[in-house]
């Protein structure tokens, strides 16, 4: 599983809003660090790591919801859920393809065509999911969502991204 990034400057006696800003911004950049690998589609682990990170971000947002106005919180959480859901559909197919492919060597010749056909169908569906993923990122870019999201977190928590400097743990991708 993808290693969670350390939250810089998080202290046990931190103000709630301070902790909210630090955790949410760190989780956002952790998630987005997997964007290029996910879009490249050459290694399913990039998509998996991005989905895991998106779930961490959602959990952090739920935990710190009280730091934000309800209306804007719901709108932003909805966009993050869109990322998780879009990635989840693709990830489910990746897992199914991998599991079915691992069965092939042990199947009798007359059992293979059905499984191979199912794998082919799942691969086609997975290709369609790549289009959904690209479209989702295009919408985020079109809406300049990252800039708005970061500014929204900074405004309501008082944490400036320049002070936070989120970064991947040593030894991670």
Buried (B, 14 or more C-beta within 10 A) or exposed (E): EBBBBBBEBEEEEBEEBBBBBBBBBBBBBBBBBBBEBBBEBEEBBBBBBBBBBBBBBBEBBEEBEEBBEEEEBEEBBEBBBBBBEBBBBBBBBBEBBEEBBEEEEEEEEEEBEEBBEEBEEBEEBBEEBBEBBBEBBEEBEEEEBBEBBBEBBBEBBBBEBEEBEBBBEEEEE
